[in-house]
Amino acid sequence: IKILLPPSTFSREYFAAFTTIVFPWLIGRCEVRKSEIKGKSEKNVVYIPKCRFLESTNCVGMCTNLCKIPSQKFIQDSFGMPVYMVPNFEDMSCEMIFGQQPPLDDPALKQPCYHKSCNDINPSM
């Protein structure tokens, strides 16, 4: 796939469209949106209004460590397509931006836990 679909407008838009068709069962309802890359408008963003995974786990750590980071790595390593997943922990939405590398200092990795109990250590357990 890396050879057949090298990073280009077509491949970024293809990955976005493919995601909205194949993965709603996993991530929930989603739609393609536009963004600007190198001064051109492309349909390379998948917007997920309510991420099914984040909503069901209600856990920042599970979102970032079991979904965001592995998905970014898998898509990059397997398909040669950089993708930056941007979860919104306030409204539980997410954007997948195809063609954009995740930043080294990703703000999602600094997000505090939703619940105080996640940070408590219970010695009786």
C-alpha positions in Angstrom: 0.0 0.0 0.0 2.9 2.3 0.7 4.0 2.0 -2.9 0.5 2.2 -4.4 -0.6 5.1 -2.3 2.3 7.4 -1.5 1.4 10.5 0.5 -0.6 12.8 -1.9 -3.9 14.7 -1.9 -5.6 11.6 -3.4 -4.2 9.2 -0.7 -5.0 11.5 2.2 -8.6 11.9 0.9 -8.9 8.2 0.2 -7.8 7.3 3.8 -10.4 9.8 5.2 -13.2 8.5 3.0 -12.3 4.8 3.7 -12.3 5.5 7.4 -15.8 6.9 7.4 -17.2 4.0 5.4 -15.5 1.1 7.2 -15.0 2.1 10.8 -18.2 3.7 12.2 -18.9 0.4 14.0 -15.8 1.0 16.0 -15.5 4.7 16.4 -19.1 5.9 15.9 -20.7 8.2 13.4 -18.1 10.2 11.5 -17.7 12.6 8.6 -15.1 13.9 6.3 -14.0 17.5 6.7 -11.7 19.8 4.9 -8.4 21.2 6.1 -5.6 23.1 4.4 -2.3 21.5 3.5 0.4 23.6 1.7 -2.2 26.3 0.8 -4.6 23.8 -0.7 -8.0 22.6 0.7 -8.3 18.9 1.0 -10.9 16.5 2.4 -8.4 14.7 4.7 -9.9 15.1 8.1 -12.3 12.6 9.7 -14.4 14.2 12.4 -16.0 12.0 15.0 -18.6 13.9 17.0 -18.8 11.4 19.8 -16.0 8.8 19.9 -17.6 5.5 20.8 -14.3 4.3 22.4 -13.8 7.4 24.6 -17.4 7.6 25.5 -17.6 4.0 26.6 -14.4 3.9 28.5 -14.7 7.4 29.9 -10.9 7.3 30.4 -8.2 9.6 29.1 -5.5 7.0 29.6 -7.3 4.3 27.6 -8.0 6.8 24.8 -4.4 7.9 24.5 -2.7 4.6 25.2 -5.1 2.0 23.6 -6.4 4.0 20.7 -4.7 7.2 19.8 -1.0 6.2 20.0 -1.4 2.7 18.6 -3.6 3.9 15.7 -1.2 6.6 14.7 1.7 4.2 14.8 -0.2 1.4 13.0 -1.4 3.6 10.1 2.1 5.2 9.8 4.1 2.0 9.9 1.7 -0.2 7.9 0.4 2.2 5.3 3.0 4.9 5.3 0.4 7.6 6.0 1.0 9.9 8.8 -2.1 10.6 10.9 -2.6 12.9 13.9 -5.5 12.0 16.1 -6.8 15.0 18.1 -9.2 13.9 20.9 -11.4 16.6 22.5 -11.8 15.4 26.1 -14.4 18.1 26.8 -17.0 17.0 24.3 -15.6 13.5 23.5 -15.1 14.3 19.8 -12.0 13.5 17.8 -10.3 14.5 14.6 -8.1 12.2 12.5 -5.9 14.4 10.3 -4.4 12.3 7.5 -1.1 13.6 6.2 -0.1 15.3 9.4 2.6 14.0 11.8 1.7 14.0 15.5 3.7 16.6 17.4 6.5 15.4 19.6 5.1 17.3 22.5 1.5 16.1 22.1 -1.0 18.0 24.4 -3.2 14.9 24.6 -0.5 13.1 26.6 -0.6 15.8 29.2 -4.4 15.6 29.8 -5.3 14.8 33.4 -7.5 11.9 34.3 -11.3 12.5 34.3 -11.8 11.0 37.7 -9.9 11.5 40.9 -10.3 7.8 41.7 -8.0 6.9 38.7 -5.2 8.6 40.5 -5.9 7.2 44.0 -4.0 4.2 45.2 -6.2 1.9 47.3 -4.0 -0.3 49.5 -7.0 -2.6 50.3 -7.1 -3.9 46.7 
